[in-house]
Amino acid sequence: MAFFKVLSSFFMLTAFHSSTFSLAHPGVDFGWDGSFHPGGGFSGLFPGFYQCSCPQANDIVLSVLEKAIAKEPRMAASLLRLHFHDCFVQGCDASILLDDSASIVSEKGSGPNKNSIRGFEVIDEIKAKLEEACPQTVSCADILALAARGSTVLSGGPFWELPLGRRDSKTASLTGSNNNIPAPNSTLQNLITLFKRQGLDEVDLVALSGHTIGMARCVTFKQRLYNQNGDNQPDETLEKAYYNGLKSVCPKSGGDNNISPLDFASPAKFDNTYFKLILWGRGLLTSDEVLLTGNVDKTEELVRRFAEDEALFLNQFATSMVKMGNISPLTALNGEIRTNCHRIN
């Protein structure tokens, strides 16, 4: 198991001794109960894709991430979110990075992304360094996947063997971005539907919803505080002290861009506290709370199991990240390797 070489994996595991090594493999779906089920293939992606053409690729990615996350720990969650929002729209193809042009309507202007997604400057720095070391070799789509894994590891989370070889799209989909990315006030059934559309199940939903790091804007949870069900009343599932604290951050009028941690107990550490907070009525978003209260036994049980067993959560998160990263990649002669992630060649 390696980033790119077997020997380098031992180096990285030593360097990140605080993180968990996950037995997540492409093409294998490990169940939340420890069982595993054969999964589909991974469309020509494989971990050693750059072993000959750019063996230093992951080291370059990590060197940039280390500085960026040390400067702003929140950046780790932002880069994870970029990968997620990319993969849910026409697959993991870096379409989210494309700017408006004569032929492109950027996904950055969609409802889920506008004034919300961030971290582009970190991706740009990684791309510039990779182009200098290995011109026209490492795709922007793979950079997003590598940055998501590196951000997780640098935050104390699990490492996983990452299939590589994605190519970059020549198109973007504003409509797909508006329709396929779950909203923070989603019902549980809507979340399940959107995840199943991508080939992801309830186990993946709960694991990937584990907002263990990062922040959310007031506008994404204000409804819970003041008008959850259209009756000008707060969400009754919110624990009272937590509710009062959120009101001080997020007033009824204004303050939409004020931010609050998704996991206030350990906002920069990748752990399972998020699930414990949901059990205590301290999940920030509606889409967090409904995992427990949405009347689906499987998601409720998963929340409880992940709260009890951090290793179980970390392993499943890694497995689900591999699965998500395999959504409709462009490979072989499809797509291109952009030299600038913001525009097609």
C-alpha angles and dihedrals in degrees: 000000000000150000086241107323132036093236094050090055091063089050092051094046089053092047091050098039091149093061127083121248109222127207091223114145132181112255094022124097113204111203122228090247092059095264121119135213129197109259134197125281123271103242099251096313118133135169096243095053094121097035092113104021099046113357092168094057097107093044089055091049092050094047090059094041093051092058095041095049093043087055094044118010090193089069091077091065092043091057092047088052092050090058092047094049090046096051095048091060115065090326135289097319106123091251087139090068097058117109125216113281140153090285102026132070101196123235087218089083096058122113095254093046109035113107087351117073116073143163097086092131091058092051089048092053091049091049093049092052092046092049089052093050100034112013118214093354115100115058125225088236091059090045089058091050093047092046091052092052094043092049090052094049093046089053091055097265132127129296119224136188102257122210110222138188102092117152128211125260125240091211141053131203120218089175092051091049092052094046106036107042112086117242120231090243094050121140117238092250090053091050092050091049094050093047093047088052086064095045093259124130136209092277090056090045095056095041095047091044088063096120092188093150134031142045138270130213120245091244090065095059105022091101090062091056101047114011113012098155101022093267099100090252130121125249104279092213092069114105108243101238091045090048092052091049092051091052090059089056097039115039122198090249123040128345094098093149095049109117136221129186116259087218107029093182096060107003097168099036123086104227141117098271090109090070093047089053091053089055089051094051092255102114109129104214131049087235088059097048096047090062084073103029103031095100096248109125095204096056092044091052091047091053089053094045094048090048090054099041119040094181090055091053095046093050093047092046090055092047092049092048090056089049093049092046089058095060109129099319120188110237142165109012096348118108121348144257104259117217088203115035093212097061141030117256 
